[in-house]
Each structure stands twice: as structure tokens, then as C-alpha cells.
Amino acid sequence: MPLEPDDYTAPLNRAAAHARQWLNTLPTRPIRPKATADDMLAAFGGRLADHPTDAAQVVDELALAADPGLMAIGSGRFFGWVMGGTLPAALGADWLVSAWDQNSGMRYATPAAAAIEEAAGAWILDLLGLPAGCDVGFATGGTMANFVGLAAGRGDVLTRAGWDLNSKGLIGAPPVHVLAGAEVHASVDLALRYLGLGLPTLVEADDEGRMRPEALAEALALVSGPVIVVLQAGNLHSGAFDPMRELITIAHDHGAWVHVDGAFGLWAAASPQWAEQLDGIELADSWATDAHKTLNVPYDCGVAIVARPEAARAALGVKTSYLIQDAGAPADPFELVPEMSRRGRGIPVWAALRQLGRSGTIAMVERLAATARALADGLDALPGVEVLNEVVFTQVSLAFGSDERTRAVTQALIADGAVWMSGSKWHGRDILRISVSNWSTDDDDIATAIDAVARALAAVPE
């Protein structure tokens, strides 16, 4: 079928209309989906049509059939799983990324995409106070951003131990010891599994999930050879930050590579409010965060930062004759993340930061934390609600008495549909966890959330 200039007009117009309609419903629609995945499969599956379908009709069918199965994640009333919304400029940029369809792997072949991402990376380093010479790569999310930092660390500590990982592999290599806090996130465990390093040795943490420096010193004294230490900027349940300077100093004195998992909490480094809690974070060797959380860009955008560029490029880069590289130029994007081929994930990041500017980014981060504090205060005033954590950033963990009642209140809250908050387990208790990540959450959303919890409490007897 030959392509005509007008072939894109109708489907793109229909997509834009459906997108605007979706966005316009977010302030009022129920958060939870109305249909199950099995319902959706019945709507989208079946026998493939024998003949082509008009492109605009396909877009209409897609939008209308999907609607009952969509979660209103972009709503200001969504507080589940540390999922942010999408800033307007970031959404517009993401549409352009799809239209441009650049394989954003090489500076030579796709210079605009590469340059935009390099600029966005430099802005991130500046905002977060990290060393200007770091490599910044845009991965799929926090798991693969952790993978990048840990892969660079694995190669670096083995090289310093006299082992060439790239030529010899892991078989016969000196064992790499990985130490992480007792409340390390599962994405770190997953990245370590991908890297063949197994589960980390857990180091004692305090009641908020912060690694204890004396416990790290004791754990390091028990190991020899290559070591990686994983720290945390933003505990999953409390939002707390590990004491960075003290822990990094202890780890470096032992020759360890230090990686910081900061999926949502690393963005706190942009604001002076958390300068004391994050003091020394710039001394680490690698960092991971998500732009689709606190920065509010569309999904599929982790940020991997490595302070020693040679380590990242040795772990992830490749040289081959058909990939044209600029001699003496900075690293190609495909040398900084696992994929050789990918879309321009960093372009919406550039757009979000360009829209916000420095002051706007700081204000958004501070407003998210203030919203979490306001929610915690409002919910704490309700009878039968226990706030379990020190609300230091954007996470609030609640219980409603017994585990059974907490689970029942959580289920009633989700069924109500006015808000979405996710259940979890912390310190052996069932809890309700609130993650404030959406730039659009306002006072009305806070009031709606408090009212929804009050209704759920009333529906579940003590």
C-alpha cells in the first residue's frame, strides 16, 4: 500500500481527540478500572481480520474498547506504587518522539535525539548536585537504571581485582560481594540476578529503613575482595534516606563501589530542604532514578548515572564496523544503557525540565512532599488511623488496627474508586501505602482522599 501524505491526518486527529477526552476525564472519573484483563482480552482478541481496516477506525476502536480497562494513573487522586503523572510539555514531546521515530542510539545517525538527551542529562546532574563528568543514560525504568550502575560497578571492582570480565566472563572470577540495606528494593535484587551476582548480603537498618553505619562497617570487615555497596535514597515505605556521607566513606575506605538506588527519592537532592539528609550523596559511584516518577514524564524512562564513564562504557558499550561513531566524541547513547536500539526516552525529560526550569522543578518536588505531609496530618486526625513512618518525603504508611482490618479498609477504599492507594507489608504488618507523585495533586484531591479513607473506615467495623 503506497503511503500518501494524508494517510496520517485522520488517525492522528482521532488519537488527539481521544487523548484530550481521556485527559479531561481524569479529574472526575473513578480511579480503578471497570473491567478485568480477561474482559479486555475478549474485546481485543478473537480471530485476526482477513482484510485491512481504515486507520482512523482502528484508533477509534482502540480508544473506545480500552476505556473500561484503563487505570486513571494520571489523576491527582492516584497514590499507588510511586507512579507520577505527565507534565504537558513532556506529553507533547513524547508524541513527537513517536512521530520522529528516531533510533536514539548513535550521535552520528540521530544527532538531534542524542544532543537533546545529552542536554537533559547535564541539567539533571546540575539539579541534583552530582559531578559534571558523569555519564547519564536513559533506561526503561528503575530496575534497568539499577542494572546499569551495578553492571558498571561489577566490572570496575573485578578489574581492580585483576580480572577481565569482558573477555573471561564470571566463571572463575573472584566473587563479588554485594551489601545492601535490610529494606533494599526488589528492583535491586532483580538487577543483581540479571548480572549473575545473586541476592545481596543484608545490612541492619533502623526502624525507618536507613542503613546503620556501624552495621555496614561490621559487614565489610567480614568480606574481602571485590565489593559493591547499595544505598537507598527514598525508602519504599518511609521515604527515608540512608546517611550518605558516613556510609559512602566507610564503603570507599574498604575499596567498594557505591551505588545509590534513588528511584523516586534522588529528586529530593534538587531542593535545599533535604541537603542535610542527602549530604555526601555526590560521593557515590553510580545512581539510579526514574523520571516517570517524581519528574512526571511518560512511562518508560529510568535515569542511570555513572561517575566513572569508563566503567559504564566498558560494561555496556560495543564496537563494530557498521555502527558509525564520531571519533573523540562523547559516548554514544547505546553505550550507556542495555539497548542498542531504543526510542528517545530522554526527550520528554528535556521538555519537562525546560517547562519547569530550576525553580519549577524544585517547587514541584517540595510540593509533592508537602502534599504527603498534609495527607498524613489529615488522615492521622481520623479515629483508628495510625501513621507508621516519619513523613520525610513523599511516602506515607498507614495501619488501621489489626492486619485484617487494614486489609479490609484497603479493599473498601479501592472498591470505592475515588482514590487509589496500594496495600503492602512493612515490619511484619499489613499496611496501606500512599505515594504522592503526581504534579497535579491539589487541595481538592487531598480532601477527596481523606474523605475516601473516612468512608472506608466507616464501612469496616473495628
Secondary structure, 3 states (H helix, E strand, C coil): CCCCHHHHHHHHHHHHHHHHHHHHHCCCCCCCCCCCHHHHHHHHCCCCCCCCCCHHHHHHHHHHHHHHHCCCCCCCCECCCCCCCCCHHHHHHHHHHHHHCCCCCCCCCCHHHHHHHHHHHHHHHHHHCCCCCCEEEEECCHHHHHHHHHHHHHHHHHHHCCCCHHHHCCCCCCCCEEEEECCCCHHHHHHHHHCCCCCCEEECECCCCCECHHHHHHHHHCCCCCEEEEEEECCCCCCCECCHHHHHHHHHHCCCEEEEECCCHHHHHHCHHHCCCCCCHHHCCEEEEECCCCCCCCCCCEEEEECCHHHHHHHHCCCCCCCCCCCCCCCCHHHCCCCCCCCCCHHHHHHHHHHHHHHHHHHHHHHHHHHHHHHHHHHHCCCCCEECCCCCCCEEEEECCCHHHHHHHHHHHHHHCCCECEEEEECCEEEEEEECCCCCCCHHHHHHHHHHHHHHHHHCCC
